[in-house]
Every structure is written in C-alpha cells, then in structure tokens.
C-alpha cells in the first residue's frame, strides 16, 4: 500500500474532521515520484483526485464555503497534470459543494470569476463556457439581471460560433428566465423558442427537458393561460418525479396553483391523491397550497390572509407563486366587496371595511378602482364617507338610430346626385 493510499484510508476512517482535513492536505501536498512507472503515477493522481473531492465534501458538510473555495484554488495547480475533460468534471464537482451551503453565493461568484480568468489564460474554452453558464445562473438567483444579460450576450456569440447545442440550450433558457425576471415577456418567449429549437437538434437530457417545460408553464401562467400552463407543469412534475428529483415539489405547487387560478380549488384534493403526488401530500409546501384552495373555495378573505401568514415562507419565497396569489387576493377582495355592496344604494365605507376586515383606506382605494374599471356604477362621497351605487344606465339608442338614419339619407342623396349627372 502506497503512502497516499494509506493516508487516504486513515482520513476516511478518522472521526475528527480537523484531522481528516490535515491528512487530505498532506496527500495533495506530497509530490509525485518522477521516476515511477506510468501505472504508479496514474494511481497516485487518482488518490490525489479522491482526496481533493473528499476534502471539498468535508468542508461542505461543515458549511465552510471559504474552505471549499480554497480546495478549488488548490485543484487548479493539480489539474494541469490531468486531461482537460477530467479537469472540467473535477472543478464542476467541487463547485457543486457550494449548493448546500447557505449564504455562499458571494464566495461562489468570486471563485467563479477567478476560475473563468484562469480558464481564459489556460485556453480551456469549454470549461470557461461551463463556468460562465453557472455564473449567469447565480446572477439570476441574486437578481443581478444587467450583468447576467451582458454575460449571456457574450456567451451566445461564442457558442453559436462553436455550435455547442447543449450549452446553447441552457444559456437560452437562462436568458428566458432573466428576461422574465426583468418583466420583458416577449423577449423571454423568444429566448425560450430559441432554447427549444437548439434542444430539438440534439438529445435533450430529461432534467433539461423538465426545465424547458417548467419555463414554458411559467410564461403561459404569466399570460393567464392556466390550462396550458398546467399541462406543462404536469409534464415537468412527471419527468422529475420519475428521477426522484426534489425540485418536483416546485412543479407540483405550480400545478395546484393553476387549479386554484382556474377557479377549480375542489380539484386540489383529487390531484394530490394520484400516485406520483401522494408522497408529497403531507409536506408543508403542499399543505400551504391546500389552505389557499380551501380559502378560495369558501371565498373567505380572512382564511386567505391567515394562510398567507401561516405559510409565509412557503408562499412568499417563490416569485411566481407570490405574484399569482397577489392577483388572486385582489380578485377575492373584489368579489367580497361586490357581495357586500350589491344590496345597497347607499352604504358607509366604514361598514364595508368592517365586513371585509380591511383598513378603510385600502377599501376606499379598491372601490374607486372598481368604479373606474366599471365593475359597478357608483360614486364615492368622501364628505359623507359613503358609497352611492347606481343601477346600470340603460343605453340610449336615440343617437345610434339618428346616425343610422343620416347614413341612409346620405346614400339617397349620393344616389340622386349620380342620376342627375346621367340625365345631364
């Protein structure tokens, strides 16, 4: 057994993380023999590679982002002696260690910038593209849309020249998500179409296909086409569930949201009874959507607000769910206000506010908006603090009839004028 192999075994068996980290660093620091056989050299490199990954995982388990960053810096000196394809895989594996470490985005972005510059110097083009794509994803997560779009533009130019369809699909998908983030839906749809076009010319892995379907569903939901959005979310959920991917839960929440937005809250229970969804039925995220569906079914604003408060983390952390629930809340408030004011010709605003359990100012603002949108006909008398409601005025047909008559008279005059010209 070689020294590196012995140290590696000792580190793996050690229960003390500090001792294990020191041993892994010893393995990485010890030089390889120049006079050894090729087989021995390859074996030594494999041990160092394992030690590098294990050290990264050790720091990951300790939530030590700075430690992972140091391991990636160490790896740059080590990878010069291994194949380029293996280098890219090794750096990607180490970068994945950041994913479970909370609040590590800033360190991760710093590490990515350093490695992108290193990849440029070493002329490792494919690794550079892979790292830049990851950086765009991080910028999107931290809502740094402007630098993300600038980097995407550069990436697309290079990728189109190389004709790398797989990375091109991923970058176009990221572009679509960034444009959706800045509220430019037309460009988001165009980018998604480009992503699908690139994906159609290659074998698209199931996980990438699921992300394409998810983005399609989100964009259809933005257009209020919840039926089409639901079908895309279902495809995504089915795809991710078969792979036991934890992000399948997000797709299921979007499916439940679509049912609520389609005024079919009673379908939520039946949807959760299907085989694929049943294992998620007891999770807090799903329970939050079930509470929203119950409140919507009862048209109960108080229950809706309670659900938003009780499940704040589950319902507010996702931008898509938060946006659509805000629109649903407005609709529910409008329906409740209509139900209260409908029987009256004059009603105090204070009374309406008490009935819906909202502040007077918010109710007054919503009523004025409803009057302007012609949801009902009325006037807000702020001096008396009342709402005056009118019957819908009957359309006066006199003007329409008069215009029709004048049009017909005009035709008669034109006809008589044409005849006089012929007689002359």
C-alpha positions in Angstrom: 0.0 0.0 0.0 1.4 3.4 -1.1 1.8 6.3 1.4 -1.0 8.3 -0.3 -3.3 5.3 -0.2 -2.6 4.7 3.5 -3.2 8.4 4.3 -6.4 8.4 2.3 -7.7 5.3 4.2 -6.7 6.9 7.5 -8.5 10.2 6.6 -11.7 8.3 5.6 -11.8 6.4 8.9 -11.0 9.4 11.1 -13.9 10.7 13.2 -12.1 14.1 13.7 -12.9 16.5 10.8 -9.7 18.6 11.5 -7.5 15.5 11.5 -9.1 14.2 8.3 -8.7 17.7 6.6 -5.0 17.7 7.6 -4.5 14.3 6.1 -6.2 15.1 2.8 -4.0 18.3 2.6 -0.9 16.1 3.2 -1.9 13.8 0.3 -2.3 16.8 -2.0 0.9 18.5 -0.9 3.1 15.4 -1.3 4.9 15.4 -4.7 4.6 12.5 -7.2 7.7 10.5 -7.9 9.2 11.4 -11.3 10.9 8.0 -11.8 7.9 5.8 -11.0 6.1 3.8 -13.7 3.2 5.3 -15.6 0.8 2.9 -13.8 2.1 4.1 -10.4 1.8 7.7 -11.4 -1.8 7.3 -12.6 -2.6 5.6 -9.3 -1.0 8.4 -7.3 -3.0 11.0 -9.3 -6.3 9.1 -8.7 -5.6 9.1 -4.9 -5.0 12.9 -5.0 -8.2 13.4 -7.0 -10.2 11.4 -4.5 -8.5 13.4 -1.6 -9.5 16.7 -3.4 -13.1 15.7 -3.7 -13.3 14.3 -0.2 -11.8 17.5 1.3 -14.4 19.5 -0.6 -17.2 17.3 0.7 -15.8 17.6 4.2 -15.9 21.4 4.1 -19.4 21.2 2.5 -20.7 19.1 5.4 -19.2 21.8 7.8 -20.9 24.6 5.8 -17.4 26.1 5.3 -17.7 28.0 2.0 -14.3 29.6 2.4 -12.8 26.1 2.8 -14.4 24.9 -0.5 -13.1 28.0 -2.2 -9.5 27.1 -1.0 -9.9 23.5 -2.3 -10.9 24.8 -5.7 -7.8 27.0 -5.7 -5.6 24.0 -4.7 -7.2 22.0 -7.6 -6.0 24.5 -10.2 -2.4 23.5 -9.6 -3.2 19.8 -9.5 -5.4 19.7 -12.7 -2.5 20.8 -15.0 -1.3 17.1 -15.0 -4.7 15.5 -15.9 -6.9 15.5 -19.0 -8.9 18.6 -19.9 -12.3 16.7 -19.8 -11.4 15.3 -16.4 -10.4 18.8 -15.2 -13.8 20.3 -16.1 -15.6 17.4 -14.3 -13.5 17.8 -11.2 -14.0 21.6 -10.9 -17.7 21.2 -11.5 -17.9 18.5 -8.8 -16.1 20.9 -6.3 -18.4 23.8 -7.3 -21.4 21.6 -6.6 -20.3 21.5 -2.9 -21.4 25.1 -2.6 -25.1 24.2 -3.4 -26.0 23.0 0.1 -24.0 25.8 2.0 -26.4 28.7 3.0 -25.5 32.3 2.0 -22.5 31.2 0.0 -23.4 33.0 -3.3 -20.9 35.9 -2.9 -18.0 33.5 -2.3 -19.1 31.2 -5.1 -19.3 34.1 -7.6 -15.8 35.3 -6.5 -14.5 31.7 -7.1 -16.2 31.5 -10.5 -14.7 34.9 -11.6 -11.2 33.7 -10.6 -11.6 30.3 -12.4 -13.1 31.9 -15.6 -9.9 34.1 -15.8 -7.8 31.0 -15.2 -9.6 29.1 -17.9 -9.1 32.0 -20.3 -5.3 32.0 -19.6 -5.1 28.2 -20.0 -7.3 28.4 -23.2 -9.8 25.9 -21.7 -12.7 27.2 -23.7 -15.3 24.6 -22.9 -14.6 24.8 -19.2 -14.8 28.7 -19.4 -18.3 28.4 -21.1 -19.4 25.9 -18.4 -18.3 28.2 -15.6 -19.8 31.3 -17.2 -23.2 29.5 -17.6 -23.0 28.7 -13.9 -22.2 32.3 -13.1 -25.2 33.5 -15.1 -27.4 31.1 -13.0 -26.0 32.6 -9.8 -26.5 36.2 -11.0 -30.1 35.3 -11.9 -30.7 33.8 -8.4 -29.3 37.0 -6.8 -31.3 39.2 -9.2 -28.3 40.8 -10.9 -30.1 40.9 -14.2 -27.9 43.5 -16.0 -24.5 41.7 -15.7 -26.3 38.4 -16.4 -27.7 39.8 -19.7 -24.2 41.2 -20.7 -22.6 37.8 -20.0 -25.3 35.9 -21.9 -24.8 38.1 -25.0 -21.0 37.3 -25.0 -21.7 33.6 -24.3 -24.2 33.3 -27.1 -21.9 34.8 -29.7 -19.1 32.3 -28.8 -21.4 29.3 -28.5 -23.1 29.9 -31.9 -19.6 30.0 -33.5 -18.7 26.7 -31.8 -22.2 25.2 -32.5 -22.3 23.7 -29.0 -26.1 23.0 -28.9 -26.3 21.6 -25.4 -24.8 24.6 -23.7 -26.6 26.9 -26.1 -29.9 25.4 -25.0 -29.0 26.1 -21.3 -27.9 29.6 -22.0 -31.1 30.5 -24.0 -33.1 29.0 -21.1 -31.2 31.2 -18.6 -31.8 34.2 -21.0 -35.5 33.5 -21.0 -35.6 33.4 -17.1 -33.6 36.6 -16.9 -35.9 38.5 -19.3 -38.9 37.1 -17.3 -37.2 38.5 -14.2 -37.0 42.0 -15.7 -40.6 41.7 -16.9 -39.9 41.6 -20.6 -42.2 38.6 -21.5 -41.9 39.0 -25.3 -38.1 38.5 -25.2 -38.5 35.8 -22.6 -40.7 33.8 -25.0 -38.3 34.5 -27.9 -35.4 33.1 -25.9 -37.4 30.1 -24.9 -38.3 29.4 -28.5 -34.5 29.6 -29.4 -33.8 27.2 -26.5 -36.4 24.7 -27.8 -35.0 25.0 -31.4 -31.5 24.2 -30.2 -32.8 21.3 -28.0 -34.7 19.7 -30.9 -31.4 19.2 -32.9 -29.7 17.1 -30.0 -30.6 14.5 -27.4 -32.1 16.6 -24.6 -31.4 15.1 -21.1 -34.6 14.6 -19.1 -33.6 17.2 -16.5 -33.0 19.9 -19.1 -36.3 19.0 -20.8 -38.1 19.4 -17.5 -36.6 22.9 -17.0 -37.7 23.9 -20.5 -41.3 22.6 -19.8 -41.3 24.4 -16.4 -40.3 27.8 -18.0 -43.0 27.3 -20.7 -45.5 26.7 -18.0 -44.4 29.8 -16.1 -44.7 32.0 -19.2 -48.1 30.7 -20.1 -49.2 31.3 -16.5 -48.0 35.0 -16.9 -50.3 35.2 -19.9 -53.2 33.9 -17.7 -53.4 30.7 -19.8 -53.5 28.4 -16.8 -54.9 25.4 -18.7 -51.8 25.2 -21.0 -49.5 26.1 -18.1 -51.0 23.2 -16.1 -50.2 20.7 -18.8 -46.5 21.9 -19.0 -46.2 21.7 -15.2 -47.7 18.2 -15.2 -45.0 17.1 -17.8 -42.3 18.6 -15.6 -43.6 17.0 -12.4 -43.9 13.6 -14.1 -40.4 13.9 -15.5 -38.8 15.0 -12.3 -40.7 12.5 -10.1 -39.5 9.5 -12.0 -36.0 10.7 -11.3 -36.7 11.3 -7.6 -35.6 14.9 -8.1 -36.5 17.2 -5.1 -37.4 20.1 -7.5 -40.5 18.0 -8.5 -42.2 19.6 -5.4 -42.0 23.0 -7.0 -43.7 21.8 -10.2 -46.5 20.2 -8.1 -47.1 23.5 -6.3 -47.4 25.2 -9.6 -50.0 22.6 -10.7 -52.0 23.2 -7.6 -51.7 27.0 -8.2 -53.1 26.6 -11.7 -56.1 24.7 -10.3 -56.8 27.5 -7.9 -56.4 30.2 -10.5 -58.8 28.3 -12.8 -61.5 28.5 -10.0 -61.2 24.7 -9.5 -60.0 24.6 -5.9 -62.0 21.4 -5.4 -59.6 19.6 -7.8 -56.7 20.1 -5.5 -57.7 17.2 -3.2 -58.2 14.8 -6.1 -54.9 15.9 -7.7 -53.0 15.0 -4.5 -54.5 11.5 -4.5 -52.7 10.5 -7.7 -49.8 8.0 -7.2 -46.9 10.4 -8.1 -48.3 13.2 -5.9 -49.3 11.2 -2.9 -45.8 11.1 -1.4 -45.7 14.9 -1.3 -49.3 15.3 0.2 -48.2 15.7 3.8 -45.4 18.2 3.2 -45.8 21.7 4.5 -45.3 23.2 1.0 -48.3 21.2 -0.3 -50.4 22.0 2.8 -49.9 25.7 2.1 -51.5 25.4 -1.3 -54.3 23.2 0.2 -55.0 26.0 2.7 -55.1 28.6 -0.1 -57.5 26.3 -2.1 -59.8 26.0 0.9 -59.9 29.7 1.5 -60.6 30.4 -2.2 -63.4 27.7 -2.3 -65.1 29.5 0.7 -64.4 32.9 -0.9 -63.2 33.8 2.6 -60.7 36.7 2.7 -59.8 36.1 6.4 -58.9 32.5 5.8 -56.8 33.5 2.7 -54.9 36.1 4.8 -54.4 33.5 7.6 -53.0 31.0 5.1 -50.6 33.7 3.7 -49.4 34.5 7.2 -49.1 30.9 8.5 -47.2 29.7 5.4 -45.3 32.9 4.7 -42.0 31.1 3.9 -43.6 28.5 1.6 -45.8 31.0 -0.3 -43.6 34.1 -0.5 -40.2 32.6 -1.3 -41.2 31.8 -4.9 -41.8 34.8 -7.1 -44.2 33.1 -9.4 -46.5 31.9 -6.6 -46.3 35.2 -4.8 -47.3 37.2 -8.0 -50.3 35.0 -8.8 -51.5 34.8 -5.2 -51.4 38.6 -5.1 -53.6 38.7 -8.2 -55.9 36.1 -6.6 -56.1 38.1 -3.4 -57.2 41.2 -5.4 -59.9 39.1 -7.2 -61.1 37.7 -3.9 -61.3 41.1 -2.3 -63.2 42.4 -5.3 -65.7 39.5 -5.1 -66.2 40.1 -1.4 -66.7 43.9 -1.8 -69.3 43.2 -4.6 -71.2 40.8 -2.4 -71.4 43.4 0.4 -72.3 46.5 -1.6 -74.7 44.8 -4.1 -77.9 45.0 -1.9 -77.5 48.8 -1.2 -78.0 52.0 -3.0 -76.0 53.9 -0.3 -73.6 52.3 2.1 -71.0 53.6 4.6 -67.4 52.9 3.6 -66.5 52.2 7.3 -69.2 49.4 7.4 -67.8 47.8 4.2 -64.3 47.9 5.6 -65.5 46.2 8.8 -67.3 43.5 6.9 -64.2 42.5 4.8 -61.8 43.0 7.7 -59.6 45.5 5.9 -58.5 49.1 6.6 -60.8 51.9 5.4 -58.1 53.4 3.1 -57.4 50.1 1.4 -61.1 49.5 0.8 -61.7 53.1 -0.5 -58.8 52.7 -2.9 -60.1 49.3 -4.2 -63.7 50.6 -4.6 -62.5 53.6 -6.6 -60.5 51.2 -8.8 -63.6 49.0 -9.3 -65.7 52.1 -10.3 -63.1 53.2 -12.8 -62.9 49.6 -14.2 -66.8 49.7 -14.5 -67.2 46.6 -12.3 -70.2 48.5 -10.9 -71.6 52.0 -11.3 -71.3 54.3 -8.4 -69.7 57.4 -6.8 -67.5 57.7 -3.6 -68.9 60.6 -1.4 -65.8 61.2 0.7 -67.6 64.1 2.6 -70.2 61.8 4.0 -67.9 58.7 3.9 -70.4 56.8 1.8 -70.6 54.9 -1.4 -73.5 55.7 -3.7 -74.4 52.8 -6.0 -76.5 53.3 -9.2 -78.3 50.9 -11.5 -76.5 50.3 -14.7 -77.8 53.0 -17.0 -79.8 51.8 -20.0 -78.2 52.5 -23.3 -79.9 55.4 -25.1 -80.5 54.2 -28.7 -81.6 57.6 -30.0 -78.2 58.6 -31.0 -77.5 55.3 -32.8 -80.8 55.4 -34.6 -80.1 59.1 -35.7 -76.7 58.2 -37.1 -78.1 55.2 -39.0 -80.9 57.5 -40.5 -78.3 60.1 -41.5 -76.2 57.4 -43.2 -79.2 56.2 -45.2 -80.1 59.8 -46.1 -76.5 60.3 -47.3 -76.8 57.2 -49.5 -80.1 58.5 -51.0 -78.5 61.9 -51.7 -75.5 60.2 -53.4 -77.8 58.1 -55.5 -79.9 61.2 -56.6 -76.7 63.0 -57.4 -75.5 60.1 -59.6 -78.8 60.1 -61.5 -78.7 63.9 -62.1 -75.2 63.5 -63.6 -76.5 60.8 -66.0 -79.5 63.0 -67.1 -77.2 65.9 -67.7 
